[in-house]
Amino acid sequence: METLSIFLALVSFITGASIGSFLNVVIYRLPRGLSVNKPKRSFCPSCKYKIPSYFNIPLFSWLILKGKCKNCGENVSCRYFLVELLTGFLFLICWLIYGADFQGNIYYTIPLVLPGWIFISLIISASFIDFEHQIIPDKINLIGVLFGLTSAFFIPIIPSAFMGLESNNFFGLSCDMSLCSFLHSLFGGVTGFLLIYMVVILGRIVFGSKVLSKNSSGKWLIKEGAENPILIYDNKDIGFEDIYFVGTEKLIIDTKEVVINGELVKTDNLIIYYDHLVLNGEVIKIKDWVSLEGGFSRITYLREAMGFGDVKFMAMIGVFTGWQGVLFTLFAASIIGTIISFPSKFMKNDSVMNRIPFGPFLSIGSLAWIFCGPGLLKWYLELIGR
């Protein structure tokens, strides 16, 4: 039995690493508007070389090829290896918590392994996309909500195992276990949505939008500074480090034309984020321009506490974790985010640590709840009840 248990644990890790290979496809293609199944074979981001199956073995291929494309020799991001390793590791943890241990003991919660794996896959995809692109695709949230609600109905032990709630009643109302489980899941999703939605609305009230300048004949330009780009307008200089704090802020310049790298472009407005521009619907990375200038009729600064992607993402988390998991996730994410980003506030250089969006922190908090949250809550309540 121990040999079988070790084999099943190994299968769980390998399954996770293989799923992680597919998640890399999702992470790369989905935010770029590409199909995740056409072409079916993975390709090199640099030369578009279709990778043969013998060079697409999870974990090993990246190590054997030393993180380079076999065809063009360009570096392949270590993110590909990290996603496969992380997915395999989290699948293994989920199996050991809800499936079976190394001594051969099969748990009654083994039906939770599949929804746990699905949740982990969605969380990883959303986190890496959010980290790179500052967005969480609606497709991920929608799939998560639908699958979470369906799982709760057909696996009625989800409230007791994932949510720390009673499976046979809904806030004191006795009902069929499947119905109660579904209602707990639905209520968790609604709680997650409304809670973060209120944070977004309050953030808009506190931060709102600020008009930096309104001048029909004004001129502006952005030039490279010693450490960060500098915006110059109305004889004022303001560095990007003083504009962008968490990465969700944006400058909207109402203008008729923009001169980018010496080329005149007609437009209605230019939206500037900390790492890219949006001009006539086209995304231009900051690194791709040398000079940027033009006239303006208004410059508006928008800063939000969170984006609406986080609102829908929290709804997805809520259908798996329940309302208690939502509260725990938000609390844990706030603590973790503060700890990680706090040191970078004292650094003069722009640091990636203070550009991490809130989505990955929500992911960490939700995984902590799924793996051990209900047990921690029970222990804490017993501790304060002594």
N, C-alpha and C positions, 0 to 999 in steps of 0.2 A: 504493500500500500504506500509506503514511503517513497519507493521508486516511482510509482505511478503519480504520486502527488508532485514530486519534483519535475516529472515529465510534463504534467499539466501546467505547472507554473512556468516552465520553460516555453511551452506552447503559447501561453498568454503573453509572454514578453515578445516572442517572435511575431505573434499576431499583431501586437501593438506596433512593433517596428515596421511591419508591412503596411499597416493602416497609415502610419506616419509618412511612409513614402507617398501614398495617395494624398495625404493632407498637404504635402509640399506642393502638389499640383494645384490643389484648391487655393492655397495661400498665394501662389504666384498668379494663377489665371483669373480667379474670381474678381478681384478688384480692378483688373485690367479689361474686364468685359469679355474674356475669352471663355470658350466652352471647356468644361473640365473633362469631357470625354471625346472631344475631337480637336486635334488628333489624339488617338488613344495612347500612343507612346509618348513618354516624356521627351523633352528636347532641351538642348543647351540654350540658356537665355542669351548667350552672346552670338553664336553662329547658327542657332536653330537646328543643329545636328540632331536627328532623331536617335535617341539612345537605345541601343540593342538590349535585349533582356539580360544578357550575361554581364552587362555593365550597369544594371539597374537593381542590384541586390542590396536590400536595406543595410545600412551601416557599413558593410564591407566594401562596397564599390567606392564610396567616398574616401575611405582609408587607403584602399589599394591604389587608387588614382591620385592620391595625395591632394585631394581637393581641387583637381584640375580637369577640364574637359579633355577627353581622349582625342577629339578631332582638332580643336583649335588651340588647346593649351591654356585657355583663359581660366582664371580662378573661379571655382564654384563656391558660393557662399557656404560657410560652416553652418548656416541656418538649416540646411538640408539634413546634415548629420544630427544636429541638435534636436530637430523636430522628431526624427525617427527614434533617437535614443530616449527622449522625454516621453513620447507616446508609449513606447515599449515599457518603460519604467512605471508609468502611471497605470497602464493596463495590468501589470503584474501586481501592483499594490491593491488595485480594485479586486483582483482575483483572490488575493490572500485575505482580504477583509470580508468579502461577500461570497466567495466560492468555496475554497478549501485551504487548509494549512499544509505544512510540509509533513505532518504526521498522518495524513490520510483522512482527517476529519472533514466530511462534507457538510457545509452549513445549510440550514433551511433557507437562507437568503440567496442561494445560488441563482434563482431567476433574476436577481438584480444585477448580475454581472453584465448582461447585454445592455440594458439602459444605462448602466454606469459607463460602459465603454463608449456608447454613443455620446453621452454627455461630455466625456473627456475629449472626444474627437472634435465636437463642436466648440468647446472651450479653447482648445489649442488653436484651431483654425482662426477663430475670432480674435484671439490675443495677438497672434503674429501679424495678422492683417492690420489690426488696429495700431500695433507698434510701428509698422512701416508706412501705412497710408492714412492714419488718423481716422479711419472709418471702420464700422462693423456692418458688413453687408446684410441687408434685410433677409436674404435667402437663408442665411445661417440661423437667424433668429426665428424665422417662420418654421423652418424644419424642426428646430428645437422645441418650440411651443407645441406643435402638432404631435411630435413624437412623445414629448413629456406627458401631455394630457392622455394620449392613447395608452402609454405604459402604465400610468396611474390607474386607469380603469381596468386593465387586464391583469395587473400585478398589484393587488390591493395591500400588499405588505410594504409598499413604498412609503406611506406616511410614517409607519413605525420605524423603518430602517433609515430612510433618507431624510425625513423631516422631523423626527422626534415627536410625532403626534399620534393620537389614537386612530386606529384603522376602522373602528366600528362606530364612531360617532363624529359628528361635525359640529364643533362648539356646543356640545351637550345634546345635539339632536341625533338620536339613534337612527341609523339607516343601513341599507345594504352596504357591505364592505367596499364593493367596487364603486358604488355611487359616492360614498364618503371619501374614498381615495381620490376620485375624480374632482370632487368639490374642494378638497384640500389643495390639490394641484392647481385648480383654477384660481382659488383665492390667493395662493402664493404668487401666481403670475400677475394678478391684478395688483396685489400689494407691492410687488417689485416695480411694476410700471408706474403706479401712482406716487410711490415714494421718491423715485428718481426724477419723475416729472416735476414734482414740487421743488426739488433741488434746482432743476433747470430754470423754472419760473422765478424762484427766489434769486438765483444767480443773475437773471436778466434784470430783475428789479434793482439788485445791489450794484451790478456792474453796468448793465444797460449798454447803450451806444453813446459814444461821445464824438461830437464833431470837432475835429482838430483844426480845420480851417474851411472857411467858405469865402472864396474869392474868385470871381468870374474870370479874372485874368492872371490867376496864380500860376507859378511854375514850380515844378518839383523835380528832384532827381535822387537816385540812390547810388551811392558809391561804396566801394570796399573800404572798411575801416581797418584798424590794426588787428582787431579780433572778430568784429561783426560788421555787417553792412550798416550804413548810416543813411537815414532818410533826411533830406534837406528840403524844407519848404518855408515860405514866409520868413526867410532869414533865420530859421531855426534848424538846429541839428538834433536828431534823436536817434540813438543807436537801437538796433534790433533787440539787444538784451534788455532794453527798457520798455519794449513793446510786447515781446512774446515771453510769457511766463510759463505756461503749461502746454503750449502748442496748439490750442484751439482758437486763439485770437486771430483776427484778420483785419487788414486795412482795406477799405473799399475806396478807390479813387475814381470819382466821376470825371471822365475825360472823353474827348472825341478822338484822340489819337495818342499813341505811345511810340516812342522811339526806342527800340530794343536792339542792341548790338548794331546801331547805326541804321536800322531798317524801320521805316515808318509803317505803323499798323493802325488801321482805323478800328475803333471800338467804342462801346458805350461806357464801359467801366473796366477797371483792372482790380482784381482781388489778389492781395499779397498775403501769403502765409509765411511762417518762419522758414520753410524749406522749399516752397514752390509758389509759382504764380498761376493764376487762372485768367487767360486772355482769350476772349471769344470762344469760351468753352474748352479751350486747349490748356492742358496742364504743362507748365514749363518748370523744370527743376531749377532751383536757385543757381546751381553750379553751371547751368547752360547759358547764362548771360554774363556779359562783361560790362555793358553799360545799359542804363535804364533811366528814361526821363520823359517828361511831357508836361502838358498844361493840366489844369484841373478847375472844376467849379466847386468841388467839395471833397474833403478827405474825412472819412468816417472810420472810427476805431470801434470794433465790436469785440467784446470779450464775454465768454460764457463760462459758467462753472463746469458744465458738461454739455455734450452734444446729445441729440435725440437718438443717436445710435446706442448710447449707454442706457437710455430709457427702455428701448425694446430689448436690449441685451439682458437687462435686469429682469424683465418680464419672463424671458426664456429661462434664466436661472431660477426664478421663483417657482415655475411649474415643476421643477425637479426637487427643490430644497424646501418648499413651503414658506410660510410667512416668518417663522423663526429663523430659517436659513437665510432669508433675505436680510433680516436685521443683523445677523451675525456676519454675513458677507460684506455688507456695507461698512460695519464697524471694523472688521479685520482689514478690508481694503484701504480704509482711511489711515489706519495705523501703519500698515506696511508701506503705503505710498509716502507717508510722511517720513518714515525712517529712511527709505531709499533716496528720496529727493532732497532731504534736509542738508546733507553735507555739501551738495553741489551749489547751494545758495551762497556759500562762502568762497566759491571758486570764481576767479575772474574770467576764466575761459568758459565759453559756452559748452555745457556738458549734456551728453545724451540722457543722463540720469534725470534731468529736470524737463525733458521732452517726452517722457513716457506718458501716454494717455492713461485714463483711469480704467479702461477695459481690462488690461492684463492684471491689475490689482484686484478687480472684481473676480476675475477668474481664479486667482490664488485663494481668495477668501472663500469662494464657493466650493472649491476642491477640498479645502480644509474642513468645511462643514460636511460634505458628502463622506469624507473618510473618517472623521472622528468628532464632528460637531455635536450630534445628539448625545454622545457619551460624555463629552466635556460639559455640556449643559446640565445633564443629570448629576454629574459629579459636583458641579458648582452649587446646584440647588440643595443637594444633600449636605454640602459643606456649610452653607449659610443657615441651614435649617437645624444644625446641631445646637 
